[in-house]
Amino acid sequence: MKLKKLIVTSVLMCMLPASVLAKDIKIGVSMAYFDDNFLTILRQSMQNKMKADGNVSGQFEDAKGDIAQQIQQIENFVSQGVDAIILNPVDTQGVKPMIKLAEQAKIPLVFVNRKPEVTLPAGMAYVGSDSKLAGKLQMEELAKLMNGKGNVMILMGELSSEATRDRTRGVEEVAAKYPGIKIIDKQTAKFFRKEAVDVTTDWILSGQQIDAIASNNDEMAIGAILALKQAKKSGVLVAGVDGTPDALEFIKKGDLALSVFQDAKGQGEGAVQAAIQLVKGQKVESNVLIPYQLITKANYQEFADKNRK
């Protein structure tokens, strides 16, 4: 009788969906910002991936650009006993306290989009792209469009971000190869459109000759375009990074010369997948790199459905 009962129970268990049999996984996610266009797409791609996996849930928190608040969020995740943490850091140089918290609690930690500027211990990974390559791709195409000569301004993102430093370095390294190209100024607009309008307006009012603006992201590039239009200043090449839907519209209209596609979906899904694998004790590369791609007027339609919310 006992054997018959055991067999019936086993059969019923086999008939259950895998999501019921699998251990539910809870992931705590701390984002540098919720109101950033690209990071919104990234966040939604993570949410969609968790939903598709069935037994994975996420708790998403907005650090609002405040590193102290982000540390508090990680502390809360640890005290709640989440299975894994995904971190989009406010300051890529200030991640050691958060790494220590996760390491002490033996909770897998995955960085996404913004690369931590430290060596990661076992059980941790970065999923994102090589920011320096984005700057290089951007400036190489700008240099072609400029015929190797002219004045370039750089719109920088947050100074606390690895992406800002590495994208800017990439632009500068390529520009240095062209004797006729000069980088006249570089200013931070913190990755935001409004701030970029203000910085670009100041450049225009200074009377300096501007032939191109290399922006660390699309939002600032759009801000630069708006400022140039307001000043009725034409003939300035503007380049961005991310390949957001807004940027593609500006490329379509001929206002944005180019962008560099950063795969929000690939990064978001990759971060969730890495977190799940680490929870299950599976091996994950410490650096999971998602490639960049150049976007121009010739191929922008190929990216139309890729970075959508």
MOLIN-V338818 format. One record per residue. N is the residue number from 1. RES is the residue in one small letter. PSI is psi in whole degrees, -180 to 180 (* if undefined). OMEGA is omega in degrees with one decimal (NA if undefined). Layout:
<<N & RES & PSI & OMEGA> <N & RES & PSI & OMEGA>>
This chain:
<<1 & m & -44 & 179.5> <2 & k & -40 & 179.7> <3 & l & -41 & 179.5> <4 & k & -41 & 180.0> <5 & k & -40 & 179.4> <6 & l & -40 & -179.9> <7 & i & -44 & 179.3> <8 & v & -43 & 178.9> <9 & t & -43 & -179.8> <10 & s & -41 & 179.1> <11 & v & -44 & 179.9> <12 & l & -39 & 178.2> <13 & m & -39 & 179.8> <14 & c & -27 & -179.2> <15 & m & -15 & 179.9> <16 & l & 148 & 176.3> <17 & p & 153 & -177.3> <18 & a & -33 & -177.4> <19 & s & -28 & 178.6> <20 & v & -42 & -179.0> <21 & l & -32 & -177.8> <22 & a & 152 & 177.7> <23 & k & 131 & 176.0> <24 & d & 135 & -178.4> <25 & i & 127 & 177.2> <26 & k & 127 & -178.0> <27 & i & 128 & 173.5> <28 & g & 129 & -177.1> <29 & v & 122 & 175.8> <30 & s & 119 & -179.7> <31 & m & 144 & 177.8> <32 & a & -41 & 178.7> <33 & y & 150 & 168.5> <34 & f & -26 & -171.2> <35 & d & 14 & 174.7> <36 & d & 134 & -174.1> <37 & n & -53 & -178.7> <38 & f & -43 & -178.4> <39 & l & -27 & 174.6> <40 & t & -44 & 178.0> <41 & i & -41 & 178.8> <42 & l & -46 & -179.1> <43 & r & -43 & -178.2> <44 & q & -31 & 176.9> <45 & s & -36 & 176.5> <46 & m & -43 & 178.8> <47 & q & -42 & 179.6> <48 & n & -39 & 179.0> <49 & k & -43 & 179.1> <50 & m & -43 & 179.7> <51 & k & -41 & -178.9> <52 & a & -31 & -178.9> <53 & d & -17 & 172.7> <54 & g & -55 & -175.6> <55 & n & 19 & 179.6> <56 & v & 129 & 176.4> <57 & s & 155 & -178.3> <58 & g & 145 & 171.9> <59 & q & 113 & -174.3> <60 & f & 132 & -179.5> <61 & e & 145 & -180.0> <62 & d & 115 & 179.5> <63 & a & -13 & 176.8> <64 & k & 36 & 176.8> <65 & g & 14 & -175.1> <66 & d & 112 & -176.4> <67 & i & -35 & 178.3> <68 & a & -40 & 178.1> <69 & q & -35 & 179.7> <70 & q & -40 & 176.3> <71 & i & -42 & 178.3> <72 & q & -39 & 178.9> <73 & q & -41 & 177.8> <74 & i & -41 & 176.4> <75 & e & -42 & 179.0> <76 & n & -42 & 178.0> <77 & f & -43 & -179.8> <78 & v & -46 & -178.4> <79 & s & -29 & 178.3> <80 & q & -14 & 178.8> <81 & g & 38 & 176.9> <82 & v & 159 & -178.5> <83 & d & -28 & 179.7> <84 & a & 160 & 178.8> <85 & i & 135 & 171.1> <86 & i & 131 & -173.2> <87 & l & 123 & 170.4> <88 & n & 94 & -164.8> <89 & p & 143 & 173.7> <90 & v & -46 & -177.6> <91 & d & 113 & -176.2> <92 & t & -11 & 175.3> <93 & q & -8 & -175.8> <94 & g & 35 & -173.2> <95 & v & -7 & -174.8> <96 & k & -43 & 179.2> <97 & p & -36 & -178.7> <98 & m & -37 & 175.3> <99 & i & -43 & -179.7> <100 & k & -43 & 179.9> <101 & l & -46 & -179.3> <102 & a & -41 & -178.6> <103 & e & -45 & 179.9> <104 & q & -35 & -179.6> <105 & a & -2 & -177.7> <106 & k & 42 & 177.7> <107 & i & 124 & 178.2> <108 & p & 139 & -178.9> <109 & l & 127 & 178.7> <110 & v & 123 & 173.9> <111 & f & 141 & -179.6> <112 & v & 137 & 173.4> <113 & n & -47 & -179.7> <114 & r & 116 & -171.8> <115 & k & 125 & 178.0> <116 & p & 140 & -177.1> <117 & e & 49 & 175.6> <118 & v & 164 & 174.2> <119 & t & 128 & -176.9> <120 & l & 136 & 175.8> <121 & p & 175 & 178.0> <122 & a & 147 & 179.7> <123 & g & 12 & 178.7> <124 & m & 155 & -177.5> <125 & a & 160 & 172.2> <126 & y & 130 & 174.9> <127 & v & 116 & -177.5> <128 & g & -149 & -177.1> <129 & s & 168 & -179.9> <130 & d & 101 & -172.8> <131 & s & -35 & -179.2> <132 & k & -36 & 179.1> <133 & l & -36 & 178.0> <134 & a & -46 & 178.4> <135 & g & -39 & 179.8> <136 & k & -47 & 178.5> <137 & l & -42 & -179.2> <138 & q & -50 & -174.8> <139 & m & -31 & 177.3> <140 & e & -42 & 179.2> <141 & e & -39 & 176.8> <142 & l & -43 & -179.2> <143 & a & -39 & 176.8> <144 & k & -47 & -178.8> <145 & l & -28 & -179.9> <146 & m & -2 & -175.7> <147 & n & 34 & 173.7> <148 & g & 16 & 178.6> <149 & k & 149 & 177.9> <150 & g & 174 & -178.1> <151 & n & 133 & -177.6> <152 & v & 136 & 170.1> <153 & m & 147 & 177.5> <154 & i & 123 & 172.4> <155 & l & 115 & -176.1> <156 & m & 150 & 175.2> <157 & g & -155 & 178.5> <158 & e & 135 & -177.6> <159 & l & -17 & 178.8> <160 & s & -2 & -174.1> <161 & s & 134 & 174.9> <162 & e & -36 & -179.1> <163 & a & -40 & 178.0> <164 & t & -51 & -176.5> <165 & r & -46 & -174.6> <166 & d & -38 & 176.8> <167 & r & -40 & 178.5> <168 & t & -43 & 177.6> <169 & r & -42 & 179.2> <170 & g & -43 & 177.3> <171 & v & -47 & -176.3> <172 & e & -39 & -178.9> <173 & e & -41 & 179.1> <174 & v & -44 & -179.7> <175 & a & -34 & -178.7> <176 & a & -19 & 179.9> <177 & k & -11 & -177.0> <178 & y & 108 & -179.3> <179 & p & -28 & -177.2> <180 & g & -5 & -179.7> <181 & i & 131 & 178.9> <182 & k & 133 & 172.6> <183 & i & 112 & -173.4> <184 & i & -40 & -177.5> <185 & d & 157 & 172.3> <186 & k & 132 & -177.2> <187 & q & 149 & 176.8> <188 & t & 137 & 170.6> <189 & a & 15 & 170.2> <190 & k & 22 & -179.9> <191 & f & 5 & -173.9> <192 & f & 147 & -176.5> <193 & r & -50 & -176.2> <194 & k & -46 & 179.4> <195 & e & -36 & 179.1> <196 & a & -35 & 175.0> <197 & v & -45 & -177.9> <198 & d & -46 & -178.9> <199 & v & -46 & -178.6> <200 & t & -39 & 177.1> <201 & t & -41 & 177.3> <202 & d & -41 & 178.2> <203 & w & -43 & -179.4> <204 & i & -44 & -178.8> <205 & l & -24 & 179.5> <206 & s & -17 & 178.1> <207 & g & 5 & 179.6> <208 & q & 147 & 176.3> <209 & q & 123 & 179.2> <210 & i & 120 & 178.3> <211 & d & -28 & -179.8> <212 & a & 151 & 174.4> <213 & i & 118 & 177.1> <214 & a & 114 & -176.7> <215 & s & 140 & 179.2> <216 & n & -16 & 173.4> <217 & n & 173 & -176.6> <218 & d & -38 & -177.6> <219 & e & -44 & 177.9> <220 & m & -37 & 177.5> <221 & a & -42 & 178.1> <222 & i & -40 & 175.5> <223 & g & -41 & 178.4> <224 & a & -43 & 178.9> <225 & i & -43 & 179.5> <226 & l & -40 & 178.6> <227 & a & -41 & 178.9> <228 & l & -41 & 178.7> <229 & k & -41 & 179.8> <230 & q & -35 & -179.8> <231 & a & 1 & -177.8> <232 & k & 41 & -179.5> <233 & k & 118 & -177.6> <234 & s & 172 & 174.7> <235 & g & 7 & 178.7> <236 & v & 125 & 177.5> <237 & l & 128 & 179.7> <238 & v & 134 & -178.7> <239 & a & 143 & 179.5> <240 & g & -172 & 175.3> <241 & v & 135 & 170.9> <242 & d & -45 & -176.4> <243 & g & 42 & 178.4> <244 & t & 161 & 176.8> <245 & p & -39 & 178.0> <246 & d & -43 & -179.7> <247 & a & -40 & 179.5> <248 & l & -35 & 177.3> <249 & e & -39 & 179.2> <250 & f & -32 & 174.0> <251 & i & -43 & 179.2> <252 & k & -42 & -179.0> <253 & k & -10 & 179.5> <254 & g & 9 & -179.6> <255 & d & -34 & 178.9> <256 & l & 122 & -175.0> <257 & a & -38 & -177.0> <258 & l & 164 & 171.0> <259 & s & 171 & 176.2> <260 & v & 117 & -175.4> <261 & f & 123 & 172.9> <262 & q & 123 & -169.1> <263 & d & 92 & -179.8> <264 & a & -42 & -179.9> <265 & k & -45 & 179.7> <266 & g & -41 & 179.3> <267 & q & -45 & -178.4> <268 & g & -49 & 179.0> <269 & e & -39 & 179.8> <270 & g & -38 & 180.0> <271 & a & -44 & 178.7> <272 & v & -44 & -179.9> <273 & q & -42 & 179.0> <274 & a & -41 & 179.5> <275 & a & -44 & 179.5> <276 & i & -44 & -179.4> <277 & q & -41 & 179.2> <278 & l & -39 & 176.7> <279 & v & -38 & -179.2> <280 & k & 2 & 178.5> <281 & g & 15 & -179.7> <282 & q & 157 & -177.9> <283 & k & 134 & 177.4> <284 & v & 135 & 176.5> <285 & e & 144 & -178.6> <286 & s & -26 & 176.1> <287 & n & 110 & 176.9> <288 & v & 102 & -172.0> <289 & l & 130 & 177.0> <290 & i & 124 & -172.5> <291 & p & 149 & 171.7> <292 & y & 159 & 174.3> <293 & q & 142 & 179.5> <294 & l & 135 & 176.2> <295 & i & 127 & 178.3> <296 & t & -180 & 177.4> <297 & k & -27 & -176.7> <298 & a & -27 & -173.5> <299 & n & 9 & -173.7> <300 & y & -29 & -178.4> <301 & q & -24 & 178.7> <302 & e & -19 & -175.4> <303 & f & 7 & -172.1> <304 & a & -37 & -175.5> <305 & d & 12 & -172.4> <306 & k & -48 & -178.5> <307 & n & 52 & -179.5> <308 & r & 148 & -179.5> <309 & k & * & NA>>
